[in-house]
């Protein structure tokens, strides 16, 4: 999301186009967009999840589901802001940082003293 915020600051119309394209419903382009998304999301998710130490999180936590939930929440927030026409990147970053802090309270293994 932070990388997206930087792009949005520099190129707000390009960012809006990219998010809207993701939700495109035109049957002539939807399959290609979704195929590209699944390919890139899968690669990215695999790399991120592989880099995580399960001991840093609540015991028994499904890291794949955690990542998916965080992704959905982040993308949903971005979509909502685009629909409102409210691309205040500074406020969006503040909101996202609050969300990150919330996730830490939910998912982080608080018994680990070194985190």
DABELVEN-V51087 format. One record per residue. N is the residue number from 1. D_CENTER is the distance of its C-alpha to the mean C-alpha in Angstrom with 1 decimal. Layout:
[[N	D_CENTER] [N	D_CENTER]]
//
This chain:
[[1	5.7] [2	9.3] [3	10.4] [4	9.4] [5	11.3] [6	14.1] [7	14.4] [8	14.5] [9	17.2] [10	19.2] [11	18.8] [12	17.7] [13	19.3] [14	17.7] [15	14.1] [16	15.3] [17	17.0] [18	14.1] [19	12.0] [20	15.3] [21	16.3] [22	13.5] [23	15.1] [24	18.6] [25	21.3] [26	24.1] [27	25.5] [28	26.6] [29	23.1] [30	20.7] [31	21.5] [32	21.0] [33	17.6] [34	16.4] [35	18.2] [36	16.6] [37	13.0] [38	14.1] [39	15.8] [40	13.1] [41	10.3] [42	13.2] [43	14.3] [44	11.1] [45	10.5] [46	14.3] [47	14.5] [48	12.0] [49	13.5] [50	16.9] [51	16.6] [52	16.2] [53	19.5] [54	19.9] [55	22.4] [56	19.9] [57	18.6] [58	20.5] [59	23.1] [60	22.4] [61	18.6] [62	17.1] [63	14.4] [64	13.3] [65	12.9] [66	11.2] [67	8.4] [68	8.3] [69	8.6] [70	5.8] [71	3.5] [72	6.2] [73	6.6] [74	4.0] [75	5.3] [76	8.4] [77	8.9] [78	8.8] [79	11.0] [80	13.3] [81	13.9] [82	14.8] [83	17.1] [84	18.7] [85	19.2] [86	18.1] [87	16.4] [88	17.5] [89	15.1] [90	16.9] [91	16.4] [92	12.7] [93	12.5] [94	14.8] [95	13.0] [96	9.7] [97	12.3] [98	14.0] [99	11.0] [100	10.8] [101	14.6] [102	14.5] [103	12.5] [104	15.1] [105	17.9] [106	16.8] [107	15.9] [108	17.9] [109	21.4] [110	23.5] [111	26.6] [112	25.7] [113	27.4] [114	26.1] [115	22.4]]
//
